[in-house]
């Protein structure tokens, strides 16, 4: 088995341990698990024990697990208007999704020094009541400021709803969506379109690749190097999220493979981006955005091919598209029930019809923002207005249809353990398959000798 898969499995179980076990017990059991897996694995690569132990040490050092009432702490938060999500506490990451309230503050990132007055738990999240002693706004970087200026210039003649949607799907500012828009997108099952992800990164790469092939006489390697630079500039200019981080890493791996003439497998790129994301920020795994993003790609890479072989052997791309959508929704259902209390029943239908229109809106929005850098974004405005009109009408149509999604609340242990158990089963099956393959190779070699 590839080393990267084993390391990803080890890191996942370590973090699942921090989720469900007492802090000290998790450290002991994780250490035993890492050593045991190394001993019983035929491949005695030093990275199999070194990287997981280094990751465990990093997790011990950066997770905050000792905060109590009366403490004075520095919180790094992102304010979404009604509630502020805590990103860090005294430069450490919280072990659970944590929130506090800031009154009379605009949306954005803040550093807050405050005394903790009360800590309450709701839906497996922590909520802090604090007395604010010091409040300081964090200024966006220069690339983000430039993107914001160009966007404001482009959007000055658009209506309120489109400006909000543009800021969400192009700049990653999801919090700007109104409650009504968010409710509609969630109900018809297209909320993933509003989050910067693999589709957006692919669009950026494709758009710049097309323009570079027209205007600049570059060799293939030089063009891919410039594409990587442009992709990174876009990444630095928008609001980050776990889904965007995953997509950017996978996009960068794809371009690096092109630059160095190396084949990049989707599964390995996914696992590598997963490991790297968690090394950079282990607390990402607690984010529902992270879980949905990697869960969706895992469904595409692993779950969809298995489902397709069981129920369909034809060649129709349309039917394969329906099966793909159903596979993703089925695989993500435990997450949606646990975190949102919903089951998407007929939303695969809206995905078939609304997603292509939404994709056109996003594509035109990217082109308009790109042209606005030379003050020509207005050329695309009429077409963009028309596309958004069709998109909003389609959203309203499907929102009026019953049973697109239904409420179903369940917080059973099955939903909590579904994905950890799934990973263990996949790992065991993969381990057995590789062991059988290696055994056959060994027997053939022995016979030939």
ABEGO torsion letter per residue (X at the ends): XBAAAAAAAAAAAAAAAAAABBAAAAAAAAAAAAAAAAAABABABAAAAAAAAAAAAAAAAABBAABBBGBBBBBBBBBAGABBBBABBGGBBBABBBBBBBBGBBBEBBBBBBBBABBBBBGGBBBBBBBBABBBBBBBBAAAAAAAAAAAAAAAABBAAAAAAAAAAAAGBAAABBAAAAAAAAAAGAAAAABBBAAAAAAAAAAAAAAAAAABBBBAAAAAAAAAAAAAAAAAABBBBAAAAAAAAAAAAAAAAAAAGBBBBAAAAAAAAAAAAAAABAAAAABAAAAAAAAAAAAAAAAAAAAAAAABABABAAAAAAAAAAAAAAAAAAAAAAAAGBBBAAAAAAAAAAAAAAAAAAAAAAAAAAAAAAGAAAAAAAAAAAAAAAAAAAAAAAAABBGABBBBBBABAAAAAAAAAAAAAAAAAAAAAAAAAAAAAAAAAAAAX
